[in-house]
Amino acid sequence: MPTYVILYQFTDKGRRSIKSTVSRAAQTRRENERRGFKVIGTWWTQGEYDLITVVDAPSESAMMGALFNVAEAGNVSSVSMRAFTEAEMRRAFAAASATGGGTATRKRTTRKTAARKRTAAKRPARRKTTSRASATRKTAASRARSARKTAATRARSARKRTAAKRPARKTARRR
């Protein structure tokens, strides 16, 4: 039998007749037991919810019918949750692993592989060098090239600045 935990809140109608809530709960319990439910317990609580009931229902459709009957009375609004025993959870996990429930591990492995590929794509390509001396020569040569380019760029910029500062030359017209 499926077990349900039902959380109830009083409606305005239920608050107006709150003193009869104990007798209404007893009446509802008798009706539900007549229909094949096993009421494990009903508790009045402080906080967000006013009542909590734990019920073993003969079936899920019977539970839906009982919730409709309670809602139709209009004294409470409810939130119902299916509760599972330890044995039911073991069966659920066994069924999940039998039907390929191990996909979470596969997905994690796939994510790791994709992350490695992205990281590898971001790394600069490594230069192949035959010896440490040749690597040093290549580095020195590239530094010299860079210095020459920088010097040439600075010289061009300086020429442009000085040309802009000079007054325009006046040329005499020849007749």
C-alpha positions as CSV (number, residue, x, y, z in Angstrom):
1,M,0.0,0.0,0.0
2,P,1.4,3.4,-0.9
3,T,2.1,5.8,2.0
4,Y,1.3,9.5,1.8
5,V,2.1,12.4,4.0
6,I,-0.6,15.1,3.7
7,L,0.0,18.7,4.9
8,Y,-3.1,20.7,5.5
9,Q,-3.8,24.4,5.9
10,F,-7.1,25.8,7.2
11,T,-9.1,27.8,4.7
12,D,-11.2,30.8,5.9
13,K,-14.2,28.5,6.3
14,G,-12.1,26.0,8.3
15,R,-10.8,28.8,10.6
16,R,-14.3,30.0,11.3
17,S,-15.2,26.5,12.6
18,I,-11.8,25.6,14.1
19,K,-13.2,24.3,17.4
20,S,-14.8,21.4,15.5
21,T,-11.6,20.4,13.7
22,V,-11.0,17.4,16.1
23,S,-14.4,16.0,15.4
24,R,-14.1,16.6,11.7
25,A,-10.8,14.8,11.6
26,A,-12.3,11.8,13.5
27,Q,-15.2,11.6,11.1
28,T,-12.8,11.8,8.0
29,R,-10.7,9.1,9.6
30,R,-13.7,6.7,10.0
31,E,-14.8,7.3,6.4
32,N,-11.3,6.7,5.1
33,E,-10.9,3.5,7.1
34,R,-14.2,2.3,5.7
35,R,-12.8,2.8,2.2
36,G,-9.7,0.7,2.9
37,F,-7.3,3.4,4.1
38,K,-5.1,2.9,7.1
39,V,-4.6,6.3,8.9
40,I,-1.3,6.1,10.7
41,G,-1.7,9.4,12.5
42,T,-3.0,12.9,12.5
43,W,-1.2,15.8,14.2
44,W,-2.1,19.5,14.6
45,T,1.0,21.6,14.2
46,Q,2.3,25.1,14.6
47,G,3.9,26.9,11.6
48,E,3.1,26.9,7.9
49,Y,0.8,23.9,8.0
50,D,-2.0,23.3,10.5
51,L,-2.4,19.6,10.3
52,I,-0.3,16.6,9.1
53,T,-1.8,13.2,8.3
54,V,0.1,10.1,7.4
55,V,-2.0,7.5,5.5
56,D,-1.5,4.1,3.8
57,A,-3.8,4.2,0.8
58,P,-5.2,1.1,-1.0
59,S,-4.1,2.6,-4.3
60,E,-3.1,5.9,-5.9
61,S,-6.5,6.5,-7.5
62,A,-8.2,5.9,-4.1
63,M,-5.9,8.5,-2.6
64,M,-6.8,11.0,-5.3
65,G,-10.5,10.4,-4.6
66,A,-10.0,10.9,-0.9
67,L,-8.1,14.2,-1.5
68,F,-11.0,15.4,-3.7
69,N,-13.5,14.6,-1.0
70,V,-11.5,16.6,1.6
71,A,-11.1,19.5,-0.9
72,E,-14.8,19.5,-1.6
73,A,-15.6,20.1,2.0
74,G,-13.7,23.4,1.8
75,N,-12.2,23.4,5.4
76,V,-8.6,22.8,4.4
77,S,-6.3,23.0,1.4
78,S,-3.7,20.3,1.2
79,V,-0.3,19.2,-0.2
80,S,0.2,15.5,-0.5
81,M,3.5,13.7,-0.9
82,R,4.2,10.1,-1.6
83,A,6.4,8.6,1.0
84,F,8.6,5.5,0.4
85,T,9.8,3.0,2.9
86,E,13.4,1.7,3.0
87,A,12.4,-1.5,1.2
88,E,10.6,0.4,-1.5
89,M,13.7,2.6,-2.1
90,R,15.9,-0.4,-2.3
91,R,13.6,-1.9,-5.0
92,A,13.6,1.4,-6.9
93,F,17.4,1.6,-6.9
94,A,17.7,-2.0,-8.0
95,A,15.2,-1.3,-10.9
96,A,17.2,1.8,-11.9
97,S,20.5,0.0,-12.0
98,A,18.9,-2.9,-14.0
99,T,17.6,-0.4,-16.6
100,G,20.9,1.4,-17.1
101,G,20.7,3.8,-14.2
102,G,24.5,4.2,-14.3
103,T,24.4,6.9,-16.9
104,A,25.3,9.6,-14.4
105,T,28.9,8.2,-14.2
106,R,29.1,8.1,-18.0
107,K,28.0,11.7,-18.3
108,R,30.6,12.8,-15.8
109,T,33.3,11.1,-17.7
110,T,32.1,12.7,-20.9
111,R,32.2,16.1,-19.3
112,K,35.8,15.6,-18.1
113,T,36.9,14.5,-21.5
114,A,35.3,17.6,-23.1
115,A,36.9,19.9,-20.5
116,R,40.3,18.4,-21.3
117,K,39.8,18.9,-25.0
118,R,38.8,22.6,-24.5
119,T,41.9,23.2,-22.3
120,A,44.2,21.5,-24.8
121,A,42.7,23.7,-27.6
122,K,43.5,26.9,-25.6
123,R,47.2,26.0,-25.1
124,P,49.6,27.5,-27.6
125,A,51.3,25.0,-29.9
126,R,54.7,23.9,-28.6
127,R,57.8,24.6,-30.8
128,K,59.9,21.6,-31.5
129,T,63.6,22.3,-30.7
130,T,66.5,20.0,-31.0
131,S,68.6,21.5,-28.2
132,R,68.6,24.2,-25.6
133,A,71.1,26.3,-27.4
134,S,69.0,26.5,-30.6
135,A,66.0,27.5,-28.5
136,T,68.0,30.3,-27.0
137,R,69.1,31.4,-30.4
138,K,65.5,31.5,-31.7
139,T,64.4,33.4,-28.7
140,A,67.2,36.0,-29.1
141,A,66.5,36.3,-32.8
142,S,62.8,36.9,-32.2
143,R,63.6,39.5,-29.5
144,A,65.9,41.4,-31.9
145,R,63.2,41.4,-34.6
146,S,60.6,42.7,-32.1
147,A,63.0,45.5,-31.0
148,R,63.7,46.5,-34.6
149,K,59.9,46.7,-35.3
150,T,59.3,48.8,-32.2
151,A,62.2,51.2,-33.0
152,A,60.9,51.7,-36.6
153,T,57.4,52.3,-35.3
154,R,58.6,54.9,-32.8
155,A,60.7,56.7,-35.5
156,R,57.6,56.9,-37.8
157,S,55.5,58.3,-34.9
158,A,58.2,60.9,-34.1
159,R,58.5,62.0,-37.7
160,K,54.7,62.5,-37.9
161,R,54.6,64.5,-34.7
162,T,57.4,66.9,-35.8
163,A,55.9,67.3,-39.3
164,A,52.6,68.3,-37.7
165,K,54.4,71.0,-35.5
166,R,56.2,72.7,-38.4
167,P,54.5,75.6,-40.1
168,A,53.5,75.1,-43.7
169,R,56.2,76.5,-46.2
170,K,55.2,79.3,-48.4
171,T,56.4,79.1,-52.0
172,A,56.8,82.1,-54.2
173,R,54.9,82.1,-57.4
174,R,56.9,82.5,-60.5
175,R,55.5,84.5,-63.3
